[in-house]
Amino acid sequence: MIGTRAPRTIPAAYALAIKLNPRRASTFIARGAFFAKQGQYARAIKDFDQAITIDPNNPDAFEQRAYATAMNGDNKGAHKDLDTALKLDPKRVSALLGRGTHFVTQRKYDRAIQDFVEQLALIQIMCGRALRLEWQL
């Protein structure tokens, strides 16, 4: 590994990867997701912020930050991030689920149903494509 010792922990591995390539948004997203899974939402949000600074057109960074932001108690910020993720990628099934769930917590059931119906339609399309590919094999 480029003249360094192998890292002993997952955060150390991410730190090394960032040191080697500090302009790679996907590494910050991956480390942020790791921190979020550990319940370290503030640290996760910082990594997602950095990923967005590097690549402001990355819907994954916004969606991941939405999760950490919601878990950190900022539902408005989470909703805004989900909206941005969907503007960048309107067919993002997981963001539709997240935003629909957020609408349910706000008792905006009509909006939630819209997102859930759209999500199911996209899943149905994806399943149809998968079945067609399977038949072609």
Residue pairs with C-beta under 8 A, 6 or more apart in sequence:
1 16
2 20
4 16
7 13
7 15
7 16
10 34
11 31
11 34
14 27
14 30
14 31
14 34
17 24
17 27
18 24
18 27
18 28
18 31
21 27
23 54
24 54
25 50
25 51
25 52
25 54
25 55
25 58
25 61
26 51
28 47
28 48
28 50
28 51
28 54
28 61
29 47
29 48
29 51
29 58
29 60
29 61
29 64
31 47
32 43
32 44
32 45
32 46
32 47
32 48
32 51
32 64
32 65
32 68
33 44
33 64
34 44
35 41
35 43
35 44
35 47
35 68
36 44
36 64
36 67
36 68
36 71
39 71
41 68
41 69
41 71
41 72
42 72
44 64
44 65
44 68
45 65
45 68
45 69
45 72
48 61
48 62
48 64
48 65
48 68
49 65
51 58
51 61
52 58
52 61
52 62
52 65
55 61
57 88
58 88
59 84
59 85
59 86
59 88
59 89
59 92
59 95
60 85
62 81
62 82
62 84
62 85
62 88
63 81
63 82
63 85
63 92
63 94
63 95
63 98
65 81
66 77
66 78
66 79
66 81
66 82
66 85
66 95
66 98
67 78
67 98
69 77
69 78
69 81
70 77
70 78
70 102
75 102
75 105
75 106
78 98
78 102
79 99
79 102
82 95
82 98
82 99
82 102
83 99
85 92
85 95
86 92
86 95
86 96
86 99
89 95
91 122
93 119
93 122
93 123
93 126
96 115
96 116
96 118
96 119
96 122
97 115
97 116
97 119
99 115
100 111
100 112
100 113
100 114
100 115
100 116
100 119
101 112
103 109
103 111
103 112
103 115
104 112
